Amino acid sequence: MAGSPDRIMADPSSERLLTGATAITFVRTLVTLVLSLWAAHEGSLALLVAGVLVYWVGDTLDGEWARRFDCETRIGAVVDMMCDRISCAAFYLGLVWLEPSGFFSDEPMTWIALPVGVYLFEFMVIDMYLSLAFLAWPIRSPNYFYVVDRRIYLWNWSRLGKAANSGLFAVLLLVTGWVWLGLVIALALLALKLVSLGWLLKLGLPVPTAPVALPAGTAAR
């Protein structure tokens, strides 16, 4: 049952790299990268949009698969995070690459790199640190961080939190091309993540207590 203790807490015996969910993660990431690079080569916004749609749909599908077939692992959660970020970077850098062609109008969308840069810093640095923090507790993924801190969870990994941090910014730029509004949203997301980071640092990251077996003859430094 989803949300029950046996689904929330990590099980060392179930940890493995290759599962149905991680297979989906790898495939959707490869397809996203191919489409994004092809889009840059062809100067095609349609291919770029196809790439980000594969990323979004695949990201939903691998999570649903993991829960449906009980193959959620900490390894899979970390792989998913890394693949999300390379997919995200491929899309947004492709968007900046295509920007001089002025695909929104007859005039180029000036300074699109500015909101994209802020967003990528927020998502690939601050959010990555926040997302990896779950490893300090014996839970399967950030999806269960509410057992550690509900406030941080709601702002970052609830359905609404995820939607605001991933799809909203991209859809805004694609549909409207409003660079300055995009910058405001990117800065707001950055502020949200910095506040969450402050809460996390106050909470503290527990240090594993299990002893580490050092090789014979290794001296403490």
N, CA, C and O of each residue as an XYZ file, in Angstrom:
884
protein
N       0.854     -1.209      0.000
C       0.000      0.000      0.000
C       0.879      1.244      0.000
O       1.783      1.358      0.828
N       0.622      2.204     -0.943
C       1.428      3.414     -1.034
C       1.283      4.215      0.251
O       0.172      4.382      0.754
N       2.386      4.710      0.783
C       2.373      5.528      1.979
C       2.502      4.737      3.253
O       2.669      5.332      4.318
N       2.431      3.408      3.197
C       2.605      2.583      4.389
C       4.084      2.543      4.744
O       4.933      2.756      3.878
N       4.409      2.269      6.019
C       5.813      2.303      6.445
C       6.739      1.441      5.606
O       7.884      1.823      5.362
N       6.260      0.278      5.156
C       7.136     -0.593      4.379
C       7.421     -0.033      2.995
O       8.391     -0.434      2.351
N       6.575      0.900      2.525
C       6.824      1.545      1.240
C       7.640      2.817      1.411
O       8.339      3.235      0.487
N       7.558      3.429      2.572
C       8.263      4.692      2.817
C       9.728      4.454      3.152
O      10.611      5.137      2.632
N       9.983      3.484      4.023
C      11.343      3.253      4.492
C      12.130      2.415      3.491
O      11.590      1.486      2.890
N      13.398      2.745      3.315
C      14.249      2.042      2.358
C      14.533      0.623      2.834
O      14.644      0.361      4.032
N      14.646     -0.273      1.880
C      14.968     -1.663      2.165
C      16.288     -2.000      1.477
O      16.318     -2.128      0.253
N      17.374     -2.148      2.225
C      18.679     -2.409      1.600
C      18.677     -3.616      0.674
O      19.418     -3.642     -0.309
N      17.863     -4.607      0.972
C      17.857     -5.819      0.151
C      17.239     -5.589     -1.226
O      17.454     -6.383     -2.142
N      16.470     -4.503     -1.379
C      15.815     -4.237     -2.658
C      16.587     -3.246     -3.530
O      16.189     -2.969     -4.662
N      17.682     -2.717     -3.006
C      18.433     -1.714     -3.750
C      19.172     -2.333     -4.929
O      19.949     -3.273     -4.764
N      18.922     -1.797     -6.115
C      19.605     -2.237     -7.325
C      19.462     -1.144     -8.367
O      18.557     -0.313     -8.289
N      20.353     -1.147     -9.337
C      20.336     -0.098    -10.348
C      19.261     -0.337    -11.404
O      18.503      0.572    -11.744
N      19.199     -1.551    -11.913
C      18.303     -1.822    -13.037
C      16.952     -2.345    -12.559
O      16.852     -3.450    -12.025
N      15.924     -1.541    -12.756
C      14.537     -1.929    -12.505
C      13.731     -1.462    -13.713
O      14.259     -0.799    -14.607
N      12.462     -1.810    -13.728
C      11.616     -1.320    -14.808
C      11.556      0.198    -14.826
O      11.535      0.816    -15.891
N      11.530      0.800    -13.627
C      11.450      2.258    -13.530
C      12.729      2.936    -14.041
O      12.657      3.919    -14.779
N      13.894      2.414    -13.649
C      15.134      3.045    -14.112
C      15.347      2.809    -15.608
O      15.961      3.633    -16.285
N      14.840      1.686    -16.123
C      14.927      1.459    -17.570
C      14.143      2.541    -18.312
O      14.616      3.075    -19.315
N      12.943      2.865    -17.817
C      12.163      3.949    -18.407
C      12.911      5.271    -18.289
O      12.929      6.065    -19.230
N      13.528      5.508    -17.135
C      14.284      6.743    -16.923
C      15.405      6.886    -17.942
O      15.574      7.952    -18.535
N      16.171      5.818    -18.147
C      17.281      5.883    -19.099
C      16.776      6.097    -20.530
O      17.351      6.880    -21.285
N      15.703      5.398    -20.893
C      15.183      5.508    -22.261
C      14.635      6.907    -22.520
O      14.942      7.507    -23.550
N      13.828      7.434    -21.599
C      13.250      8.766    -21.822
C      14.322      9.845    -21.836
O      14.180     10.852    -22.529
N      15.396      9.642    -21.074
C      16.483     10.611    -21.086
C      17.233     10.573    -22.418
O      17.554     11.619    -22.982
N      17.508      9.387    -22.911
C      18.194      9.249    -24.197
C      17.366      9.863    -25.319
O      17.901     10.580    -26.164
N      16.062      9.585    -25.334
C      15.201     10.143    -26.382
C      15.149     11.662    -26.272
O      15.201     12.358    -27.286
N      15.047     12.181    -25.057
C      15.029     13.630    -24.855
C      16.300     14.278    -25.375
O      16.243     15.313    -26.039
N      17.449     13.676    -25.080
C      18.718     14.234    -25.544
C      18.819     14.199    -27.070
O      19.251     15.170    -27.691
N      18.421     13.084    -27.663
C      18.472     12.973    -29.125
C      17.595     14.039    -29.776
O      18.026     14.712    -30.712
N      16.372     14.192    -29.286
C      15.463     15.181    -29.862
C      15.973     16.607    -29.653
O      15.850     17.445    -30.546
N      16.537     16.884    -28.492
C      17.046     18.231    -28.203
C      18.242     18.574    -29.088
O      18.331     19.685    -29.611
N      19.161     17.622    -29.256
C      20.312     17.855    -30.118
C      19.897     17.962    -31.581
O      20.440     18.772    -32.332
N      18.947     17.153    -31.973
C      18.419     17.224    -33.338
C      17.746     18.572    -33.571
O      17.875     19.167    -34.640
N      17.019     19.048    -32.546
C      16.364     20.352    -32.649
C      17.379     21.473    -32.843
O      17.166     22.381    -33.646
N      18.488     21.403    -32.100
C      19.530     22.416    -32.244
C      20.146     22.369    -33.642
O      20.414     23.410    -34.241
N      20.367     21.169    -34.155
C      20.966     21.011    -35.486
C      20.036     21.525    -36.584
O      20.476     22.172    -37.534
N      18.743     21.227    -36.439
C      17.774     21.607    -37.468
C      17.157     22.986    -37.238
O      16.459     23.505    -38.110
N      17.409     23.580    -36.075
C      16.762     24.848    -35.742
C      15.261     24.697    -35.606
O      14.501     25.569    -36.026
N      14.834     23.586    -35.017
C      13.405     23.240    -34.963
C      12.849     23.347    -33.545
O      13.257     22.607    -32.650
N      11.924     24.267    -33.356
C      11.257     24.378    -32.065
C      10.362     23.165    -31.811
O      10.222     22.717    -30.673
N       9.757     22.634    -32.883
C       8.871     21.480    -32.736
C       9.615     20.289    -32.150
O       9.092     19.604    -31.271
N      10.829     20.035    -32.626
C      11.621     18.926    -32.092
C      11.997     19.177    -30.630
O      12.015     18.254    -29.815
N      12.295     20.432    -30.313
C      12.652     20.766    -28.936
C      11.466     20.535    -28.007
O      11.624     19.996    -26.912
N      10.279     20.943    -28.446
C       9.070     20.725    -27.644
C       8.795     19.232    -27.501
O       8.392     18.771    -26.433
N       9.014     18.478    -28.575
C       8.832     17.025    -28.497
C       9.768     16.429    -27.454
O       9.388     15.526    -26.709
N      10.990     16.939    -27.409
C      11.953     16.450    -26.422
C      11.509     16.705    -24.995
O      11.613     15.820    -24.146
N      11.011     17.911    -24.718
C      10.604     18.224    -23.339
C       9.329     17.463    -22.973
O       9.128     17.125    -21.807
N       8.473     17.192    -23.950
C       7.273     16.389    -23.670
C       7.646     14.956    -23.319
O       7.050     14.360    -22.421
N       8.642     14.393    -24.029
C       9.123     13.049    -23.688
C       9.672     13.046    -22.264
O       9.432     12.110    -21.502
N      10.405     14.092    -21.911
C      10.955     14.217    -20.556
C       9.835     14.237    -19.517
O       9.890     13.491    -18.540
N       8.827     15.073    -19.713
C       7.751     15.201    -18.732
C       6.929     13.923    -18.623
O       6.662     13.446    -17.520
N       6.528     13.370    -19.767
C       5.717     12.149    -19.747
C       6.517     10.988    -19.152
O       6.002     10.226    -18.334
N       7.785     10.861    -19.573
C       8.627      9.782    -19.054
C       8.889      9.911    -17.570
O       8.976      8.912    -16.856
N       9.016     11.156    -17.101
C       9.269     11.379    -15.677
C       8.059     10.959    -14.844
O       8.210     10.445    -13.736
N       6.879     11.175    -15.373
C       5.663     10.712    -14.690
C       5.562      9.192    -14.754
O       5.218      8.542    -13.767
N       5.865      8.632    -15.927
C       5.713      7.198    -16.133
C       6.670      6.384    -15.267
O       6.269      5.366    -14.703
N       7.935      6.814    -15.152
C       8.866      6.010    -14.350
C       8.492      6.020    -12.872
O       8.661      5.017    -12.178
N       7.985      7.156    -12.391
C       7.541      7.203    -11.001
C       6.333      6.322    -10.745
O       6.270      5.607     -9.744
N       5.366      6.381    -11.667
C       4.172      5.544    -11.525
C       4.533      4.063    -11.605
O       3.985      3.243    -10.868
N       5.459      3.726    -12.505
C       5.891      2.328    -12.636
C       6.535      1.844    -11.331
O       6.246      0.748    -10.851
N       7.412      2.683    -10.767
C       8.112      2.303     -9.535
C       7.131      2.026     -8.401
O       7.309      1.076     -7.638
N       6.090      2.861     -8.292
C       5.112      2.661     -7.223
C       4.184      1.480     -7.527
O       3.847      0.701     -6.636
N       3.777      1.358     -8.788
C       2.837      0.296     -9.158
C       3.459     -1.090     -8.990
O       2.785     -2.022     -8.552
N       4.736     -1.229     -9.333
C       5.386     -2.534     -9.294
C       6.371     -2.670     -8.130
O       7.219     -3.562     -8.112
N       6.235     -1.765     -7.163
C       7.008     -1.840     -5.927
C       8.507     -1.973     -6.185
O       9.165     -2.851     -5.627
N       9.036     -1.098     -7.030
C      10.484     -1.117     -7.289
C      11.095      0.261     -7.056
O      12.034      0.660     -7.745
N      10.550      0.987     -6.075
C      11.150      2.258     -5.684
C      12.442      1.982     -4.910
O      12.432      1.239     -3.929
N      13.528      2.568     -5.342
C      14.799      2.412     -4.648
C      15.468      3.769     -4.507
O      15.165      4.709     -5.242
N      16.376      3.853     -3.556
C      17.145      5.088     -3.392
C      18.061      5.311     -4.598
O      18.265      6.444     -5.034
N      18.604      4.226     -5.122
C      19.430      4.335     -6.330
C      18.604      4.908     -7.470
O      19.045      5.819     -8.170
N      17.404      4.372     -7.651
C      16.537      4.863     -8.709
C      16.165      6.319     -8.535
O      16.069      7.059     -9.514
N      15.951      6.741     -7.282
C      15.607      8.143     -7.021
C      16.744      9.071     -7.437
O      16.503     10.121     -8.033
N      17.977      8.690     -7.128
C      19.125      9.513     -7.488
C      19.325      9.536     -9.006
O      19.600     10.588     -9.583
N      19.186      8.370     -9.652
C      19.285      8.312    -11.116
C      18.236      9.211    -11.749
O      18.528      9.934    -12.701
N      17.022      9.170    -11.228
C      15.942     10.006    -11.742
C      16.289     11.485    -11.631
O      16.051     12.250    -12.565
N      16.850     11.891    -10.495
C      17.240     13.298    -10.309
C      18.286     13.729    -11.327
O      18.161     14.790    -11.939
N      19.308     12.918    -11.510
C      20.372     13.273    -12.442
C      19.849     13.355    -13.868
O      20.205     14.263    -14.619
N      18.994     12.391    -14.239
C      18.445     12.384    -15.591
C      17.493     13.554    -15.809
O      17.443     14.119    -16.902
N      16.739     13.918    -14.779
C      15.878     15.098    -14.880
C      16.701     16.333    -15.222
O      16.291     17.152    -16.044
N      17.844     16.462    -14.600
C      18.622     17.680    -14.771
C      19.341     17.754    -16.122
O      19.461     18.837    -16.695
N      19.812     16.636    -16.628
C      20.420     16.694    -17.954
C      19.350     16.903    -19.018
O      19.601     17.561    -20.029
N      18.156     16.346    -18.798
C      17.052     16.568    -19.733
C      16.623     18.028    -19.716
O      16.395     18.639    -20.760
N      16.517     18.570    -18.520
C      16.145     19.974    -18.351
C      17.172     20.894    -19.008
O      16.811     21.834    -19.717
N      18.451     20.615    -18.768
C      19.515     21.441    -19.349
C      19.486     21.371    -20.867
O      19.667     22.389    -21.534
N      19.260     20.177    -21.427
C      19.204     20.025    -22.882
C      18.090     20.877    -23.471
O      18.273     21.518    -24.506
N      16.932     20.884    -22.809
C      15.808     21.670    -23.314
C      16.095     23.164    -23.246
O      15.937     23.870    -24.241
N      16.518     23.653    -22.079
C      16.677     25.091    -21.914
C      17.860     25.644    -22.700
O      17.789     26.753    -23.230
N      18.945     24.881    -22.778
C      20.061     25.341    -23.604
C      19.669     25.326    -25.079
O      20.102     26.178    -25.854
N      18.848     24.349    -25.457
C      18.314     24.345    -26.816
C      17.446     25.555    -27.077
O      17.477     26.122    -28.169
N      16.667     25.956    -26.079
C      15.819     27.137    -26.210
C      16.660     28.395    -26.415
O      16.334     29.241    -27.248
N      17.740     28.508    -25.650
C      18.641     29.655    -25.812
C      19.325     29.601    -27.180
O      19.503     30.631    -27.830
N      19.705     28.399    -27.613
C      20.363     28.230    -28.914
C      19.455     28.685    -30.058
O      19.913     29.308    -31.016
N      18.160     28.364    -29.945
C      17.216     28.708    -31.005
C      16.721     30.142    -30.924
O      16.145     30.642    -31.890
N      16.927     30.809    -29.813
C      16.383     32.138    -29.586
C      16.700     33.153    -30.677
O      15.803     33.914    -31.041
N      17.919     33.219    -31.226
C      18.185     34.243    -32.248
C      17.300     34.141    -33.487
O      17.161     35.117    -34.224
N      16.699     32.973    -33.729
C      15.850     32.829    -34.910
C      14.510     33.539    -34.753
O      13.761     33.697    -35.717
N      14.221     33.965    -33.527
C      12.976     34.699    -33.294
C      11.741     33.875    -33.560
O      10.862     34.297    -34.311
N      11.659     32.672    -32.937
C      10.551     31.782    -33.259
C       9.229     32.214    -32.660
O       8.191     31.657    -33.016
N       9.231     33.200    -31.751
C       7.978     33.671    -31.191
C       7.353     34.786    -32.038
O       6.139     34.991    -32.008
N       8.175     35.488    -32.774
C       7.694     36.601    -33.582
C       8.748     36.904    -34.632
O       9.682     36.129    -34.833
N       8.591     38.029    -35.293
C       9.581     38.421    -36.294
C      10.842     38.961    -35.655
O      11.871     39.101    -36.317
N      10.765     39.265    -34.370
C      11.924     39.802    -33.654
C      12.455     38.756    -32.682
O      11.676     37.996    -32.107
N      13.790     38.708    -32.488
C      14.360     37.758    -31.526
C      13.851     38.026    -30.111
O      13.573     39.170    -29.752
N      13.733     36.982    -29.323
C      13.315     37.112    -27.927
C      14.551     37.450    -27.103
O      15.229     36.560    -26.589
N      14.834     38.731    -26.985
C      16.062     39.209    -26.386
C      16.205     38.783    -24.928
O      15.242     38.816    -24.162
N      17.410     38.386    -24.561
C      17.792     38.093    -23.181
C      17.111     36.870    -22.582
O      16.993     36.775    -21.361
N      16.672     35.956    -23.391
C      16.073     34.744    -22.838
C      17.069     33.969    -21.975
O      16.678     33.232    -21.070
N      18.375     34.146    -22.271
C      19.397     33.443    -21.498
C      19.382     33.856    -20.025
O      19.811     33.089    -19.163
N      18.892     35.061    -19.733
C      18.902     35.551    -18.347
C      17.958     34.739    -17.454
O      18.418     34.192    -16.451
N      16.665     34.632    -17.768
C      15.810     33.790    -16.912
C      16.199     32.323    -16.956
O      16.081     31.620    -15.953
N      16.664     31.851    -18.114
C      17.091     30.455    -18.217
C      18.277     30.190    -17.298
O      18.329     29.158    -16.627
N      19.226     31.118    -17.266
C      20.391     30.958    -16.399
C      20.015     30.900    -14.935
O      20.530     30.067    -14.189
N      19.115     31.784    -14.517
C      18.660     31.783    -13.123
C      17.957     30.474    -12.804
O      18.188     29.877    -11.753
N      17.096     30.029    -13.718
C      16.357     28.791    -13.482
C      17.284     27.584    -13.391
O      17.126     26.739    -12.509
N      18.248     27.504    -14.302
C      19.156     26.358    -14.285
C      19.994     26.329    -13.002
O      20.255     25.256    -12.456
N      20.412     27.491    -12.526
C      21.149     27.533    -11.255
C      20.268     27.031    -10.119
O      20.705     26.245     -9.278
N      19.015     27.499    -10.105
C      18.082     27.069     -9.056
C      17.839     25.563     -9.111
O      17.883     24.888     -8.082
N      17.581     25.035    -10.313
C      17.181     23.642    -10.439
C      18.358     22.678    -10.347
O      18.244     21.616     -9.735
N      19.471     23.036    -10.942
C      20.593     22.104    -11.038
C      21.554     22.187     -9.863
O      22.371     21.287     -9.671
N      21.469     23.247     -9.077
C      22.379     23.389     -7.924
C      21.591     23.342     -6.611
O      21.730     22.397     -5.834
N      20.765     24.363     -6.368
C      20.056     24.434     -5.084
C      19.053     23.290     -4.937
O      19.030     22.603     -3.916
N      18.224     23.093     -5.964
C      17.222     22.030     -5.887
C      17.871     20.647     -5.853
O      17.350     19.734     -5.212
N      19.001     20.488     -6.538
C      19.685     19.198     -6.511
C      20.164     18.880     -5.092
O      20.039     17.745     -4.632
N      20.704     19.871     -4.411
C      21.155     19.668     -3.033
C      19.964     19.295     -2.143
O      20.041     18.359     -1.347
N      18.866     20.041     -2.290
C      17.677     19.744     -1.495
C      17.173     18.331     -1.766
O      16.796     17.608     -0.843
N      17.170     17.948     -3.034
C      16.637     16.636     -3.408
C      17.496     15.493     -2.892
O      16.978     14.446     -2.504
N      18.805     15.693     -2.887
C      19.705     14.647     -2.406
C      19.694     14.522     -0.889
O      20.180     13.529     -0.347
N      19.149     15.507     -0.205
C      19.157     15.492      1.266
C      18.407     14.296      1.834
O      18.680     13.881      2.960
N      17.466     13.734      1.080
C      16.705     12.601      1.604
C      17.609     11.421      1.955
O      17.240     10.573      2.768
N      18.812     11.367      1.332
C      19.732     10.266      1.579
C      20.231     10.230      3.026
O      20.752      9.212      3.483
N      20.068     11.343      3.742
C      20.496     11.385      5.142
C      19.502     10.683      6.063
O      19.785     10.480      7.243
N      18.341     10.313      5.529
C      17.335      9.583      6.295
C      17.007      8.270      5.580
O      17.196      8.183      4.366
N      16.530      7.263      6.280
C      16.292      5.948      5.664
C      14.965      5.863      4.914
O      14.204      4.915      5.110
N      14.682      6.845      4.059
C      13.469      6.829      3.245
C      13.853      6.563      1.793
O      15.009      6.726      1.400
N      12.862      6.152      1.004
C      13.152      5.716     -0.357
C      13.435      6.859     -1.324
O      14.237      6.709     -2.246
N      12.779      8.005     -1.117
C      12.945      9.119     -2.056
C      12.414     10.401     -1.428
O      11.809     10.358     -0.356
N      12.633     11.545     -2.082
C      12.067     12.802     -1.565
C      10.546     12.795     -1.521
O       9.945     13.607     -0.818
N       9.915     11.889     -2.263
C       8.456     11.809     -2.248
C       7.905     11.502     -0.860
O       6.722     11.715     -0.595
N       8.766     11.002      0.027
C       8.339     10.658      1.380
C       8.983     11.571      2.422
O       9.044     11.229      3.603
N       9.458     12.726      1.981
C      10.146     13.612      2.920
C       9.194     14.203      3.956
O       9.638     14.785      4.946
N       7.894     14.058      3.736
C       6.944     14.582      4.715
C       7.089     13.906      6.075
O       6.669     14.474      7.083
N       7.677     12.702      6.131
C       7.883     12.060      7.432
C       9.047     12.707      8.176
O       9.215     12.500      9.378
N       9.854     13.495      7.454
C      10.976     14.212      8.061
C      10.576     15.654      8.357
O      10.719     16.128      9.484
N      10.073     16.345      7.335
C       9.649     17.742      7.497
C       8.550     18.029      6.478
O       8.824     18.104      5.280
N       7.341     18.187      6.927
C       6.203     18.354      6.013
C       6.276     19.671      5.253
O       5.889     19.729      4.086
N       6.761     20.717      5.888
C       6.827     22.022      5.237
C       7.773     21.994      4.039
O       7.423     22.484      2.965
N       8.961     21.429      4.210
C       9.912     21.322      3.101
C       9.328     20.452      1.997
O       9.482     20.756      0.814
N       8.664     19.378      2.380
C       8.044     18.484      1.393
C       6.993     19.217      0.564
O       7.002     19.126     -0.664
N       6.099     19.934      1.214
C       5.014     20.605      0.502
C       5.538     21.631     -0.486
O       4.982     21.772     -1.576
N       6.579     22.339     -0.138
C       7.124     23.368     -1.010
C       7.904     22.787     -2.184
O       8.087     23.455     -3.201
N       8.359     21.554     -2.047
C       9.284     21.045     -3.054
C       8.840     19.771     -3.771
O       9.068     19.648     -4.975
N       8.211     18.816     -3.074
C       7.958     17.512     -3.698
C       6.505     17.077     -3.679
O       6.195     15.963     -4.103
N       5.610     17.922     -3.201
C       4.195     17.646     -3.391
C       3.901     17.803     -4.886
O       4.725     18.346     -5.622
N       2.751     17.339     -5.335
C       2.408     17.453     -6.756
C       2.428     18.909     -7.211
O       2.939     19.225     -8.286
N       1.872     19.787     -6.392
C       1.854     21.203     -6.735
C       3.269     21.778     -6.746
O       3.623     22.553     -7.635
N       4.074     21.394     -5.753
C       5.448     21.883     -5.691
C       6.257     21.456     -6.891
O       7.019     22.253     -7.438
N       6.106     20.203     -7.315
C       6.826     19.711     -8.482
C       6.375     20.426     -9.751
O       7.199     20.795    -10.588
N       5.062     20.621     -9.891
C       4.541     21.271    -11.087
C       5.052     22.698    -11.206
O       5.425     23.146    -12.290
N       5.065     23.406    -10.085
C       5.528     24.798    -10.105
C       7.004     24.878    -10.455
O       7.438     25.825    -11.110
N       7.778     23.890    -10.021
C       9.223     23.957    -10.225
C       9.660     23.415    -11.579
O      10.790     23.669    -11.995
N       8.811     22.683    -12.274
C       9.249     22.090    -13.534
C       8.481     22.643    -14.731
O       9.065     23.301    -15.592
N       7.176     22.383    -14.791
C       6.440     22.719    -15.995
C       6.085     24.178    -16.160
O       6.078     24.681    -17.284
N       5.788     24.880    -15.071
C       5.281     26.246    -15.158
C       6.216     27.166    -15.924
O       5.779     27.894    -16.815
N       7.484     27.138    -15.587
C       8.452     28.055    -16.199
C       8.597     27.780    -17.693
O       8.610     28.708    -18.502
N       8.706     26.500    -18.055
C       8.882     26.140    -19.463
C       7.652     26.510    -20.285
O       7.774     27.076    -21.371
N       6.467     26.190    -19.768
C       5.235     26.502    -20.496
C       5.096     28.004    -20.696
O       4.684     28.453    -21.765
N       5.435     28.780    -19.678
C       5.355     30.233    -19.787
C       6.222     30.761    -20.920
O       5.763     31.560    -21.737
N       7.476     30.316    -20.971
C       8.374     30.796    -22.012
C       7.917     30.348    -23.396
O       7.984     31.117    -24.355
N       7.455     29.107    -23.498
C       7.052     28.585    -24.796
C       5.775     29.246    -25.310
O       5.666     29.559    -26.495
N       4.820     29.455    -24.423
C       3.518     29.965    -24.854
C       3.522     31.469    -25.035
O       2.938     31.978    -25.991
N       4.172     32.189    -24.131
C       4.101     33.654    -24.169
C       5.369     34.314    -24.700
O       5.295     35.339    -25.377
N       6.523     33.740    -24.403
C       7.771     34.401    -24.772
C       8.067     35.644    -23.944
O       8.886     36.476    -24.335
N       7.397     35.771    -22.794
C       7.596     36.936    -21.933
C       8.830     36.735    -21.056
O       8.771     36.105    -20.000
N       9.933     37.284    -21.518
C      11.213     37.052    -20.856
C      11.238     37.609    -19.442
O      11.710     36.942    -18.522
N      10.739     38.819    -19.260
C      10.857     39.442    -17.939
C       9.940     38.779    -16.921
O      10.295     38.679    -15.746
N       8.767     38.326    -17.352
C       7.920     37.564    -16.444
C       8.594     36.235    -16.110
O       8.529     35.754    -14.979
N       9.243     35.652    -17.120
C       9.995     34.424    -16.871
C      11.086     34.638    -15.843
O      11.324     33.778    -14.995
N      11.755     35.791    -15.914
C      12.805     36.100    -14.950
C      12.225     36.247    -13.544
O      12.815     35.775    -12.572
N      11.077     36.896    -13.440
C      10.429     37.061    -12.130
C      10.095     35.693    -11.531
O      10.321     35.456    -10.345
N       9.553     34.793    -12.367
C       9.199     33.458    -11.871
C      10.442     32.675    -11.488
O      10.448     31.981    -10.472
N      11.500     32.779    -12.293
C      12.744     32.077    -11.977
C      13.326     32.576    -10.659
O      13.808     31.782     -9.850
N      13.282     33.888    -10.442
C      13.787     34.453     -9.184
C      12.912     34.031     -8.007
O      13.420     33.782     -6.913
N      11.594     33.951     -8.227
C      10.696     33.514     -7.166
C      10.983     32.057     -6.795
O      10.997     31.703     -5.616
N      11.212     31.216     -7.811
C      11.552     29.817     -7.537
C      12.884     29.708     -6.800
O      13.039     28.886     -5.896
N      13.840     30.542     -7.195
C      15.138     30.550     -6.510
C      14.959     30.942     -5.044
O      15.557     30.333     -4.156
N      14.131     31.964     -4.795
C      13.880     32.398     -3.414
C      13.223     31.274     -2.614
O      13.580     31.035     -1.460
N      12.262     30.585     -3.232
C      11.596     29.468     -2.567
C      12.595     28.381     -2.183
O      12.550     27.841     -1.078
N      13.492     28.071     -3.106
C      14.481     27.026     -2.840
C      15.478     27.461     -1.766
O      15.915     26.641     -0.958
N      15.835     28.725     -1.753
C      16.769     29.208     -0.733
C      16.122     29.175      0.651
O      16.779     28.848      1.639
N      14.826     29.516      0.720
C      14.106     29.415      1.993
C      14.063     27.956      2.449
O      14.287     27.650      3.620
N      13.768     27.057      1.496
C      13.742     25.625      1.823
C      15.112     25.153      2.290
O      15.220     24.346      3.214
N      16.158     25.661      1.643
C      17.519     25.299      2.041
C      17.793     25.759      3.468
O      18.413     25.037      4.249
N      17.329     26.967      3.807
C      17.489     27.459      5.170
C      16.797     26.560      6.181
O      17.354     26.264      7.239
N      15.586     26.124      5.859
C      14.868     25.200      6.749
C      15.631     23.888      6.899
O      15.733     23.331      7.992
N      16.167     23.404      5.772
C      16.897     22.136      5.815
C      18.148     22.251      6.674
O      18.451     21.350      7.457
N      18.872     23.349      6.534
C      20.099     23.522      7.309
C      19.794     23.658      8.797
O      20.564     23.190      9.636
N      18.670     24.299      9.128
C      18.262     24.372     10.541
C      17.866     22.999     11.061
O      18.132     22.653     12.212
N      17.227     22.227     10.196
C      16.854     20.865     10.572
C      18.087     20.011     10.815
O      18.125     19.195     11.736
N      19.100     20.213      9.972
C      20.349     19.462     10.102
C      20.287     18.146      9.360
O      19.233     17.516      9.274
N      21.414     17.737      8.830
C      21.506     16.456      8.135
C      22.177     15.446      9.062
O      23.343     15.618      9.418
N      21.465     14.407      9.452
C      22.073     13.417     10.350
C      23.236     12.700      9.692
O      23.219     12.425      8.492
N      24.240     12.404     10.489
C      25.410     11.674      9.999
C      25.236     10.202     10.309
O      24.925      9.853     11.448
N      25.428      9.322      9.330
C      25.268      7.880      9.596
C      26.152      7.440     10.754
O      27.302      7.865     10.869
N      25.606      6.586     11.605
C      26.346      6.149     12.789
C      27.026      4.802     12.597
O      27.847      4.405     13.424
N      26.704      4.097     11.531
C      27.315      2.786     11.303
C      28.808      2.959     11.069
O      29.199      3.814     10.274
N      29.658      2.176     11.737
C      31.104      2.318     11.559
C      31.534      1.928     10.153
O      30.960      1.034      9.532
N      32.549      2.613      9.672
C      33.115      2.317      8.359
C      34.378      1.497      8.562
O      35.266      1.893      9.317
N      34.459      0.369      7.897
C      35.635     -0.486      8.023
C      36.772      0.071      7.165
O      36.688      0.099      5.937
N      37.828      0.508      7.837
C      38.968      1.061      7.124
C      39.959     -0.060      6.765
O      40.097     -1.037      7.501
N      40.641      0.097      5.626
C      41.656     -0.901      5.273
C      42.723     -1.018      6.360
O      43.036     -0.036      7.034
N      43.272     -2.196      6.526
C      44.302     -2.405      7.541
C      45.484     -1.472      7.289
O      45.942     -1.306      6.159
N      45.955     -0.879      8.361
C      47.107      0.028      8.256
C      46.737      1.446      7.920
O      47.621      2.295      7.803
N      45.436      1.740      7.757
C      45.015      3.109      7.464
C      44.993      3.909      8.736
O      44.331      3.529      9.702
N      45.714      5.019      8.750
C      45.774      5.863      9.934
C      44.757      6.986      9.822
O      44.521      7.505      8.731
N      44.148      7.369     10.955
C      43.224      8.483     10.960
C      43.984      9.778     10.730
O      45.105      9.932     11.214
N      43.401     10.691     10.012
C      44.048     11.992      9.715
C      43.424     13.096     10.546
O      43.830     14.253     10.439
